[in-house]
Amino acid sequence: MITETSIKELKGIGEKTEKLFAKIGISTVGDMIRYYPRGYDIYEEPVSISDVREGQVVTVNGMIFGRVQVSGNRSLQVTTMHVKDLTGTIKVIWFRMPYLRNTFQKGGAVTLRGKIVRKRNELVMEHPEVFYPPEQYDGKKNTLQPIYGLTAGLSNHAIMKAMHQALDGMDLTRERLPKELRMRYELAEYNYAVRGIHFPEDKAVFMHARKRLVFEEFLQFILAIRKLKDKNEKLENEYVIPVHPDIDAFIAKLPYKLTNAQKKVWKEIAADMAGEMTMSRLVQGGGGGGKKKVGCLAGFFIKILGSPRARWGAAEELSGKETNSEWNIIETHVI
């Protein structure tokens, strides 16, 4: 099995399920293993029934108390039972699962995990996951279970099942990063990381896996930017824009002083625009760092040559986002 293998090759995925996976961007096995969880569900230690609170997702152990009943009509059958421990009793309900009536036995031990809601002034565990017999829960206890982005008709369980097949069917031992690089930054091997991000045994495994995959994504991004820059640096600049004295007048009328970092970046941009080779520049910075202000200067710089596109771009950057006095200067000099 390779990354280009269609997910139809996975057991349990037919034409209908394939279309559902396509809605979330998964068509191949490679797409599957790169579809990382959006979060994790921690299977914690069970709590006493008396300690459950509305809105919580909890696990409880108990004995089945009384009969399991099914009510409602065919379109919405509700299965109800009560579970009791030494501290209290809680009502449990499932929707459209009437077969559970024949699954549970009165007085039998069971472990349930679900959300606590309030119905008619009573705390109820709604549609919980069932571990029957209770020993089944031991295998999941204290583990992180992945939560994936879903679409209507596609369950989290279906994605997990397909993900296990994809991870087991692919050869993930082929390493992408050099060993020296992994050792220097203490990065996990790819095989460990991709399995650990989907099905981490604990938080430490998750953090180690995440560190490797995030590092790799940023590395790919940086290399792509550098490759693009190298390519553009070889292109001759057909629109040389020489430095113009009106820029200094514009800067002097701004209601603030540029920071040293902004001045440095602006000088570099001005030099690039007046240079012989095409400019390729990415301005990075945190929120409120002044990136738009530097971009506005570049737009004004181009406006001097009479470009209407630059006039619109510079105005759009500051419209509704900066101070009124700043906008008046843009209206005077740019529009």
C-alpha positions in Angstrom: 0.0 0.0 0.0 1.4 3.4 -1.0 0.3 7.0 -0.4 -1.5 7.1 -3.8 -3.6 4.0 -3.0 -7.3 4.7 -3.1 -9.1 4.4 0.2 -11.5 2.0 -1.5 -8.8 -0.6 -1.0 -9.4 -0.3 2.8 -11.8 -2.8 4.3 -15.3 -1.4 5.0 -15.1 1.5 2.6 -17.5 1.2 -0.3 -18.7 3.7 -2.8 -21.0 5.5 -0.4 -18.4 5.8 2.4 -15.8 6.9 -0.2 -17.9 9.9 -1.1 -18.3 10.8 2.5 -14.5 10.7 3.0 -14.1 12.8 -0.1 -16.2 15.6 1.5 -13.4 16.0 4.2 -10.7 15.9 1.6 -9.6 12.2 1.9 -9.3 10.2 -1.4 -6.1 8.3 -0.9 -4.3 6.5 1.9 -1.8 9.4 2.0 -4.6 11.8 2.5 -5.9 9.6 5.3 -2.7 9.5 7.4 -2.3 13.3 7.0 -5.8 13.9 8.3 -4.7 14.7 11.9 -7.1 14.8 14.8 -8.6 18.1 15.8 -8.5 17.1 19.5 -8.3 14.2 21.9 -10.7 12.5 24.3 -9.0 11.4 27.6 -10.5 8.2 29.1 -10.1 9.1 32.7 -10.7 7.0 35.9 -14.4 6.3 36.6 -16.1 8.5 39.2 -18.8 7.8 41.7 -22.4 8.5 40.5 -22.9 11.0 43.2 -20.1 13.1 41.9 -21.4 13.5 38.3 -22.3 17.1 37.3 -24.4 18.5 34.4 -22.3 19.2 31.3 -19.5 16.8 32.2 -18.3 13.8 30.1 -17.6 11.1 32.7 -17.1 7.4 33.2 -19.1 5.5 35.8 -19.0 1.9 37.0 -22.2 0.3 38.4 -24.8 -2.5 38.4 -27.8 -2.6 36.0 -30.8 -1.8 38.3 -34.2 -3.0 37.1 -35.4 -3.7 33.6 -34.1 -2.2 30.4 -37.0 -0.5 28.6 -37.7 0.7 25.1 -40.2 3.4 24.4 -41.2 5.8 21.7 -42.2 5.1 18.1 -40.3 3.4 15.2 -38.7 6.7 14.0 -37.3 7.5 17.5 -37.0 4.6 19.9 -35.5 5.4 23.3 -33.8 2.8 25.3 -33.7 3.5 29.1 -32.0 1.8 32.0 -30.7 2.7 35.5 -27.2 2.1 36.8 -26.5 2.0 40.5 -23.4 2.1 42.6 -22.8 2.6 46.4 -23.3 6.3 46.1 -26.4 6.6 44.0 -28.4 5.8 40.8 -28.4 7.5 37.4 -30.7 7.2 34.5 -29.2 6.3 31.1 -30.8 6.7 27.7 -29.9 5.8 24.1 -31.6 6.8 20.9 -32.4 4.3 18.1 -30.6 1.4 19.8 -33.4 -0.9 20.9 -31.2 -4.0 20.6 -29.5 -3.0 23.8 -32.5 -4.4 25.7 -31.3 -7.8 24.8 -27.6 -7.0 25.5 -27.8 -6.1 29.2 -28.8 -8.5 32.0 -30.4 -7.3 35.2 -27.8 -7.0 38.0 -24.9 -7.2 35.6 -21.8 -4.9 36.0 -21.2 -2.3 33.3 -19.0 0.7 32.6 -20.5 3.7 30.8 -18.9 6.9 29.5 -21.0 9.8 28.3 -22.3 13.3 28.8 -24.4 14.3 31.7 -27.5 16.4 30.8 -30.5 17.6 32.7 -33.9 16.4 31.7 -37.0 17.2 33.7 -34.9 18.3 36.6 -33.1 15.0 36.6 -29.4 14.2 35.7 -29.3 11.7 32.9 -26.3 10.1 31.0 -27.2 10.5 27.4 -26.1 8.0 24.7 -23.0 6.8 26.4 -20.3 4.5 25.1 -20.7 1.0 26.6 -18.1 -1.2 28.0 -19.7 -4.5 28.8 -18.2 -6.4 30.5 -16.4 -3.5 32.4 -12.9 -5.0 31.9 -13.1 -3.7 28.3 -12.6 -0.2 29.6 -9.2 -1.0 31.1 -7.6 -1.0 27.6 -8.7 2.6 27.0 -8.2 4.0 30.5 -5.8 7.0 30.7 -5.3 7.0 26.9 -5.9 9.8 24.4 -8.5 8.9 21.8 -8.5 11.0 18.6 -11.4 13.2 17.6 -11.5 14.0 13.9 -13.4 16.6 11.9 -16.5 14.9 10.6 -19.2 15.3 8.0 -22.9 14.2 8.1 -23.0 10.4 7.9 -19.4 9.8 8.8 -18.6 8.8 12.4 -15.4 9.2 14.3 -15.3 5.5 14.8 -15.3 4.9 11.0 -12.4 7.3 10.6 -10.5 5.6 13.4 -11.1 2.1 11.9 -9.9 3.3 8.5 -6.9 5.1 10.0 -5.7 1.9 11.8 -5.8 0.0 8.5 -3.9 2.8 6.6 -1.2 3.0 9.3 -0.8 -0.8 9.4 -0.8 -1.2 5.6 1.8 1.4 4.7 5.5 1.3 5.0 6.2 4.2 7.3 9.8 3.4 8.0 11.2 5.5 5.2 12.6 8.6 6.9 12.3 12.0 5.4 14.7 14.0 7.6 18.4 13.3 7.9 19.5 11.5 11.1 21.8 14.4 12.0 19.0 16.9 11.9 16.7 14.6 14.0 19.4 14.1 16.6 20.2 17.8 16.8 16.7 18.9 17.4 15.6 15.7 19.3 12.9 14.8 16.8 11.1 11.5 16.6 11.3 9.2 13.6 8.4 9.6 11.1 7.0 6.2 11.8 6.7 7.0 15.5 5.4 10.5 15.0 2.6 9.7 12.6 1.3 6.8 14.7 1.8 8.9 17.9 -0.3 11.8 16.5 -3.2 9.6 15.7 -3.2 7.2 18.6 -0.9 8.5 21.3 -0.4 6.2 24.4 -0.2 9.3 26.6 0.5 13.0 26.5 4.3 12.6 26.3 4.0 10.6 23.2 1.6 13.1 21.7 3.9 16.0 22.4 6.9 14.2 20.9 5.0 13.3 17.8 3.6 16.8 17.4 7.0 18.4 17.7 8.4 16.3 14.8 5.4 16.9 12.5 5.2 20.6 13.2 9.0 20.9 12.6 8.7 19.1 9.3 5.8 21.3 8.1 7.6 24.5 8.9 10.7 23.2 7.3 8.8 22.4 4.1 7.2 25.8 4.1 10.6 27.6 4.6 12.3 25.6 1.9 9.4 26.3 -0.5 9.7 30.0 0.2 13.4 29.9 -0.4 13.0 28.0 -3.6 10.5 30.6 -4.8 12.8 33.4 -3.8 15.8 31.8 -5.6 13.7 31.5 -8.7 12.4 35.1 -8.6 15.9 36.5 -7.8 16.9 35.2 -11.2 14.2 37.2 -12.9 15.1 40.6 -14.2 13.1 43.5 -12.7 11.2 45.0 -15.6 9.5 47.6 -13.5 12.3 49.4 -11.6 10.9 52.0 -9.2 13.5 54.5 -8.1 13.5 56.1 -4.7 11.4 59.3 -4.7 11.6 62.3 -2.2 7.8 62.4 -1.7 8.2 59.2 0.4 10.1 61.1 3.1 7.4 63.8 3.1 4.7 61.2 3.5 6.5 59.5 6.4 7.0 62.9 8.1 3.2 63.5 8.1 2.3 60.2 9.7 0.8 60.6 13.2 3.5 58.3 14.6 7.1 57.6 14.2 8.2 54.4 12.5 10.1 52.0 14.7 13.7 51.1 13.9 12.5 47.7 12.7 9.9 49.3 10.4 12.6 51.7 9.0 15.0 48.8 8.4 12.4 46.7 6.5 11.2 49.8 4.5 14.7 50.6 3.4 15.2 46.9 2.3 11.8 47.0 0.3 12.7 50.3 -1.3 16.1 49.0 -2.3 14.5 45.8 -3.7 11.9 47.8 -5.8 14.7 49.9 -7.2 17.0 46.9 -7.8 17.8 45.0 -11.0 16.1 41.7 -9.9 12.4 41.0 -9.1 11.6 41.5 -5.4 10.5 38.4 -3.4 9.8 39.4 0.2 7.7 38.1 3.0 7.1 40.5 5.9 6.5 38.7 9.2 5.5 40.0 12.6 3.0 39.7 15.4 -0.4 41.4 15.6 0.0 45.2 15.8 3.6 45.0 14.6 3.2 47.5 11.8 3.2 45.2 8.8 0.3 47.1 7.1 2.0 50.4 7.7 5.1 49.2 5.8 2.9 47.8 3.1 1.2 51.2 2.8 4.5 52.8 2.2 5.2 50.4 -0.6 1.8 51.1 -2.1 2.4 54.9 -1.9 5.9 54.3 -3.5 4.2 52.6 -6.5 1.4 55.2 -6.6 4.0 57.9 -7.5 4.2 56.2 -10.9 0.5 56.5 -11.4 -0.7 52.9 -10.8 -4.5 52.9 -9.9 -4.1 49.3 -8.5 -1.5 50.5 -6.0 -3.8 53.4 -4.9 -6.6 51.0 -4.2 -4.4 48.5 -2.4 -2.8 51.0 0.0 -6.2 52.6 0.8 -7.8 49.2 1.4 -5.1 48.2 3.9 -5.9 51.1 6.2 -9.6 51.8 5.6 -11.5 51.3 8.8 -8.4 49.8 10.6 -6.3 52.8 11.5 -6.8 56.2 13.1 -8.8 59.0 11.4 -5.8 61.3 11.2 -3.9 58.5 9.4 -6.7 58.0 7.0 -6.8 61.7 6.2 -3.1 61.5 5.2 -3.8 58.5 3.0 -6.7 60.4 1.3 -4.4 63.4 0.7 -1.4 61.5 -0.6 -2.7 58.2 -2.0 -6.3 58.5 -3.2 
